[in-house]
Amino acid sequence: MICRVNRKCQQRVTSYIRSNPSSCSIDRIKNQDHYRLGSESIYIWQFKLKRVTFAIMEAANMTEKTEEARAERVQMLKSDTAMKNNPRIVFTAKTHNQNVREKAKIFLRNKLRILTWIGRYNMEWGINDAIAGITLGLTIIPESIACALLAGLPARYGLCSAFVGPLIYLFFGSIDKVIIGPTSLVALVSVQFTVGKPIEFAFMLTFLSGVVQLIMSSLRMGFIFEFISMPVIKAFSSATAILVIESQIKVLLGIKYLVAGFLESVKTLFLRYTEANTGDFVMGICAIVFLVLFELLEKIADREKVKKVWKVTCRYLSFSRTTLIVLITAIVSYVWLEYEPQVPFTLSKNALSGLPNITLPAFTIETPEKTYSLWDMIAEMNVGIIVIPITGILTNLSIGKLTPKGMVDTNHELLTLGLCNVFGSCFQSMPTSGAFTRYAISTACGLKSPMANLYSGIIVLLALIFLSPYFNYIPEATLAAILICSIFTLLDFKLPLRLWRESRRDFGVWTVCFFVSVLCGVEVGLFVSLIINVAHLLFLWARPEISIRIQEVDDMQYICVTPGNGIYFPAINHLRAKVLKAAIQAEFQIPVVIDCHKVTGLDFTAAQGFVKLASGLKCEEDDGVESRHGEALLILYRMDVSLQKLIDNSDNLVFCDNPDKIREFLTQESLRNGVINLKEHIRASIDLGYKIDIEHES
């Protein structure tokens, strides 16, 4: 019987043992089966947690004052059989088999992550979350509008994406610092699959992305994202930042065009730069300068000499810089239109007021040119229904790895993000995920739990209800400036410089991913990089590290082969070639010992490969070895018994699990060959091509 140890009870046991040394000596602990501690019972069980066991045993042994008792304690704790021979003191509460109700509670706690922290919620957390949520809500409003325009959607749909996701993430989210909403990264990728199509395609893309994420979560496919390395994620993010900045430069200049591809877009921009609008350019530059200067206020707030009041003021002015620039430029536009019929810069359009209709996305879309069925829409969006879910979850996983815990339940995060997208599509939302800019703000504001999503969602909802008509006064150049400044933080060129110095292979992966993403699209770059990573892992699987050297036991030599990890069918031929090369050089006169203590796995093909290797160690006349004929013994040393069952019997293949058995086999082989000491012969004739370590006689 194994019970969970309660820390508080462990302390009580320790205190009791220290205060009652006569009743709790080492001998009494070993022989007694039951103690009473107040109204609670302390039982002796064979317990498997050595750390807990030793802590309590240490407490008991502190009462022993004599050197003999202390020596006995040290010997007992160092003994390899301590876990078997010595009972463990464990406080045991009532234990019984889990019923359906308890299983349901565990299931709900695993899915509804709010249940894991809401019981510990307090006033301090509430204040911090409220401040962070309000700040993030004011920040996410202009960012959502900008992301909607980047995705080719009216500003209203950006806000529709920023209140549903946070409310769902409040209940299911597992990463404290993630605030769900539209991001420039996802918006840029999604526009490639919805550009030039009816607006309903964007909502269907959100729905299908959520469905794909839910399917991946139910199939426990989160392990797939472990194949995407950090250099790939960084290169992917940097390439996306370049594409977003390039796409917004034309907005800053007031030039209208729509082309596919980075190179074509740059080419068109240079050909049409004469069409630039001075008003848009001035507004955009002023907005960028404003955002950069207010971002510097955060550095001022970090100085020690600045007073606390000014620190708080500077910090929140810095956090609210996007809201302030939108408010200022919208007021400028409103006042300008009071005196002039139009402004010299482009304003946002199609900002509708009110809440969106709550309905499932349209599974059939009718246009004057064509009627799209569900399958037609899936065919039009192509790989977008795979790339968008991957892009969104990668952002959340990257943020999760930046948190103090650094561990993320990928399958649960897929479930949560899938629910956000499926339910969001019913509110006319674009695909959503976490964002690095919101993570930075939440960290600086001292966010404690996902409760901040509630405050952020409420603020966005209020803005959608009451402020939507005023979004038409926001200059597009201002929104472009917000996107450029927010995405600029994703540019990371320090990492490739470090990779060039420390890991050329990772540098190559980063380079391929970055340039393919920029030139061919982020979805192509991600796919190519994933193939490169998987191909590298497959190469390591097919070509594991194999150490081959000459060793001696009582002047009897043998070829020692040590594989680096599991041997599966891609690697068995590589292993056979290495061993046969060494055996041929030795003229099949000394045994081959394969040390399998690192071999953690073996499949049927590899098992048959060992049998064929044993057959290949028999030297015949047609093997090309004219001078000698022989048969080398193959010894599989320290191979797990469960793996031995896969290997068929062979005349010259044996298993052993201790050095004495190896010595016995070597002696038998030496006697059979008629040569006991082959040291000088082997030293003169063997050249295995590897480093050979032979101890010289003194």
Protein Blocks (a to p, Z undefined) as FASTA:
>chain_A
ZZdddfklmmmmmmmmmmmmmlmcfklmmmpmbdcehjbccdddddfblklmmmmmmmmm
mmpmbfklmmmmmmmmmpmklmmmpccdddddddddddfklmmmmmmmmmmmmlmmmmmg
cfklmmmmmmmmmmmmmmmmmmmmmmmmmnopafklmmmmmmmmmmmmmmmpcbfklccd
ddfklmmmmmmmmgoiafklmmmmmmmmmmmmmmmmmnopmmmmmmpcfklmmmmmmmmm
mmmmmmmmmmmnopacddehjklmmmmmmmmmmmpcfklmmmmmmmmmmmmmmmmmmmmm
mpmklcfklmmmmmmmmmmmmmmmmmmmmmmmmmmmmmpmbdcbdcdehiaedjdddddd
dfbdcdfkbccdfklmmmmnmmmmmmmmmmmmmmmmmmmmmpmnlpacfklmmmmmmmmm
mmmmmnopacddddfklmmmmmmnopabfklmmmmmmmmmmmmmmmmmmmmmpcfklmmm
mmmmmmmmmpccklmmmmmmmommlmmmmmmmmmmmmmnojklmmmmmmmmmmmmmmmmm
mmccdddddddeehiacdddddfbdcdfklmmmmmmmmmmmmmmnoopaccdddfklmmb
dcfklmmmmmmmmmmmpccfknopakbgcddddddehiafklmmmpccdfkbccdfbfkl
mmmmmmmmmmmnopablmlmmmmmgcghpacdddddZZ
